[in-house]
Amino acid sequence: MSGSTPVSSSIEAIPVGQTEPPVVVSVSQSPAARAWRRFRRNRLGFTSLVIFCVLVAMSLFAELLSNDKPIVVRYDGHYYFPMVKEYPETTFGGDFPSPADYLNPDLNRRITSGDNFALYTLNRYGSRTISYYNPDPFPAPPSAMNWLGTDERGRDLLAQLLYGFRLNVLFGVSLMAIGVVLGVISGAIQGFFGGRTDLAFQRFIEIWESMPELYLLIIFSAIFTPSVGLLLILLSLFGWTGLSQYVRAEFLRNRQMEYVKSARALGVGNGRIMWRHILPNSMTPVVTFLPFRMSAAILALTSLDFLGLGVPPGTPSLGELLSQGKQNLDTWWIAIFAFLVLVMTLLLLTFMGDALRDALDPRKADQ
């Protein structure tokens, strides 16, 4: 095109008097940008991601949504912050120096009458709060006092579900992160070096996977005091082998590529080739694996809690609520609400995993 001068933009400049339409130059997107665009096109997967992020954010700030202590109290011209500091009952005109019970009707009347005020959370129960003032015997059905009812210990069920969801999600993220680190390291070593190194790792993994994981959990639960940390350690010992096989296969394939041979010819070390060249091109199965691994971790914790082998008694847990629902068949609200939260969590992660798998599939062409 005579008389035209290209400029550094996606549209060519058109000289004065020229009637030709502008030529739009397509700018190629990065693989990550293309994958994100395909992921957003999947409405079910993207909507699941948004809902899951909102639920996780709510659970992370559960103390501001469900707590038996007010956020702030103004009493006799002074401001108090019960969530930050514990105050005795005498601070608010009580007779005893014991910690203030903000569910007590008398104390609540004193801090909300006249010029005094108290800003409470939406749900006025914490994870361990006993609903003493509920007139119904425990477990109490849903009511204006406890919106989803109480469990067999008198704890508010909505608070239990909110805090239990947070525990399950954080446990799933932690177990997933540990499994990814161990799986990527072991799979990369096997796939890159191959030969006897790969053979030795494969035999070790076969022996390791043949160990009875459930029996080991039962034995350790009988010896040690149950805790989230102990469960995390024990499950992490067995949660990396599946991902290791995916990473191994990718490294075995990618180590034969031309860019790896070129790096070797230039004298680049094995460590740099593994982590700077091959690993970024082998992350597709790792990223796709994450939501499903997290689902498995949440389901494992719930199952162990249901069997009484999980977290310590009294800790908010979906598995414990399901166990209570099994033992109290007439209290439908415990099993139903706990089951709905668990199913919703697993479905959201499954939809996200399916959408992520399709977005990263190289056979999926952009429309």
Order of alpha helices (4+ residues) and beta strands (2+ residues): alpha-alpha-beta-beta-alpha-beta-alpha-alpha-alpha-alpha-alpha-alpha-alpha-alpha-alpha
